[in-house]
Amino acid sequence: MRIPTLLILLLLTSQTFALSINYYRCEDASGEVVLSDRPCGENAQNLQIKIEEPPADAEETEQQQTAATPPPENEAPGEGSPDKGTPPKYSEIAIVKPVNGGVERSTDGTLPIGLSITPAIDENDLVQILLDGREIYRSPQIPASISDVSEGRHSLQANVIDTAGKVLIQSPVIHFIRF
């Protein structure tokens, strides 16, 4: 890819203003896609990335989502509270794809997803995916990808929940740019 490093850094750090960037998409002789800040051949498609400032309440919403869920005070002994003899059901959940702070390219709005859950998810629990604070996926299976992700800056979080919707463990929120 021939997009200047300064441009990528600007995209990753721009949080307080709108930004619009033109780039060109071409295919080389072997059929591989090439992205450039200049026309890269006769078949060059002029494309544009529009990065807009997140809503004023986006940070507050994100902080609410990442707050730890305190255990219920009336939980009976042996129901998952470490101080009552039973360890939590899951020890770790992490989003491994997309990479936090990364730039993801997609021509059809599909975003590959990679999750790490330790131990493996129980058949009675569900994976919940939040994109920009909104639930977009809930299923017992870990998704390979999510669809209809618009261009721009996004936040992503994964949770394991029980069938009643109680969050058992949640990942840190990650940020990425899709174009």
C-alpha positions in Angstrom: 0.0 0.0 0.0 1.3 3.4 -0.9 -0.7 5.6 1.5 1.7 7.9 3.4 2.4 7.1 7.0 1.5 10.6 8.0 -1.9 10.2 6.6 -2.6 7.0 8.5 -1.3 8.6 11.7 -3.6 11.6 11.1 -6.6 9.2 10.6 -5.8 7.3 13.9 -5.4 10.5 15.9 -8.2 12.6 14.5 -10.9 12.7 17.1 -12.0 16.3 17.1 -12.7 17.2 13.5 -14.2 15.8 10.3 -11.8 14.6 7.6 -12.2 13.6 4.0 -9.5 11.8 2.1 -9.3 10.8 -1.6 -7.5 7.6 -2.5 -7.3 5.4 -5.6 -8.0 1.7 -6.0 -6.5 -0.3 -8.8 -5.6 -3.8 -9.7 -2.1 -4.7 -10.8 -1.2 -7.2 -13.6 -1.6 -10.1 -11.2 -5.1 -9.0 -10.1 -4.0 -7.8 -6.6 -5.7 -4.7 -5.3 -3.4 -1.6 -4.9 -4.4 1.5 -2.9 -2.6 4.8 -3.5 -2.9 8.5 -2.9 -2.3 9.0 -6.6 -3.9 7.5 -9.7 -2.3 4.1 -10.2 -3.3 3.1 -13.7 -5.9 3.3 -16.3 -8.5 1.4 -14.3 -8.0 3.6 -11.1 -11.2 4.1 -9.1 -11.3 7.4 -7.2 -12.7 6.7 -3.7 -13.1 8.8 -0.7 -12.9 8.2 3.1 -15.1 10.4 5.3 -14.2 10.5 8.9 -16.6 12.4 11.1 -16.4 13.5 14.7 -18.1 11.1 17.0 -21.2 12.4 18.8 -20.6 14.3 22.0 -22.0 11.6 24.2 -20.0 8.7 22.5 -17.2 8.8 25.0 -19.7 8.7 27.9 -21.6 5.8 26.4 -18.3 3.9 25.8 -17.3 4.4 29.5 -20.6 3.1 30.6 -20.2 0.0 28.5 -16.7 -0.8 29.7 -17.6 -0.3 33.4 -17.2 -3.6 35.3 -20.4 -5.4 36.2 -20.5 -5.7 39.9 -21.6 -9.1 41.3 -25.1 -9.1 42.7 -25.2 -8.7 46.4 -27.8 -11.4 46.9 -25.9 -14.1 44.9 -26.0 -17.4 46.7 -22.7 -19.2 47.6 -21.2 -21.2 44.8 -22.8 -19.2 42.0 -19.7 -17.8 40.4 -18.4 -15.3 43.0 -14.7 -15.9 43.8 -15.1 -14.9 47.4 -17.9 -17.5 47.8 -15.8 -20.5 46.6 -16.5 -20.6 42.9 -14.3 -18.9 40.4 -15.8 -16.9 37.5 -16.9 -19.0 34.5 -14.5 -17.1 32.1 -11.1 -15.8 32.8 -10.4 -13.8 29.6 -12.1 -12.4 26.5 -10.2 -10.3 23.9 -10.8 -9.0 20.4 -7.8 -10.1 18.3 -9.2 -8.9 15.0 -9.6 -6.1 14.0 -6.5 -4.8 15.8 -7.1 -1.9 18.2 -6.2 1.3 16.4 -6.0 -0.5 13.0 -7.3 0.4 9.6 -9.5 -2.2 7.9 -10.2 -2.3 4.2 -13.4 -3.8 2.8 -15.1 -3.3 -0.5 -18.5 -4.8 0.6 -18.8 -3.6 4.3 -17.8 -7.0 5.7 -15.4 -7.0 8.7 -13.5 -10.1 9.8 -13.8 -10.7 13.5 -11.4 -12.7 15.8 -12.2 -13.4 19.4 -10.2 -15.2 22.1 -12.4 -16.6 25.0 -10.8 -18.6 27.8 -12.1 -21.2 28.5 -14.1 -21.9 25.3 -17.6 -20.6 25.4 -20.1 -22.9 27.1 -23.0 -24.1 24.9 -25.5 -22.4 27.2 -23.9 -18.9 26.8 -24.0 -16.4 24.0 -21.5 -14.2 22.3 -22.6 -10.6 22.0 -20.9 -8.0 19.7 -21.4 -4.3 20.1 -20.5 -2.0 17.3 -20.5 1.7 18.3 -22.4 0.8 21.5 -25.2 -1.0 19.7 -25.7 -4.8 19.7 -25.3 -6.2 16.2 -24.8 -9.9 17.0 -26.0 -12.4 19.6 -25.4 -16.1 19.1 -23.8 -19.1 20.8 -21.2 -19.1 17.9 -18.2 -16.8 17.6 -18.8 -14.9 14.3 -16.2 -15.1 11.5 -17.3 -11.6 10.3 -19.9 -8.9 10.6 -21.7 -7.2 7.8 -22.8 -3.7 6.8 -20.0 -1.9 8.6 -19.9 1.6 7.2 -16.8 3.5 6.3 -15.3 5.6 9.2 -14.2 5.3 12.8 -15.8 2.6 14.9 -15.7 1.1 18.4 -16.1 -2.7 19.0 -16.7 -4.7 22.1 -17.4 -8.4 22.7 -19.3 -9.9 25.7 -20.2 -13.4 26.8 -23.7 -13.3 28.2 -26.0 -15.9 29.7 -29.4 -16.7 28.2 -31.0 -14.0 30.5 -28.7 -11.4 29.1 -26.4 -11.0 32.1 -22.8 -10.1 31.1 -20.5 -12.8 32.4 -17.3 -11.2 30.9 -16.6 -8.3 28.6 -13.7 -7.3 26.4 -12.0 -3.9 26.4 -13.5 -1.6 23.8 -11.3 -1.4 20.7 -11.3 1.3 18.0 -10.6 0.9 14.3 -11.2 2.7 11.0 -12.9 0.9 8.1 -12.6 2.1 4.5 
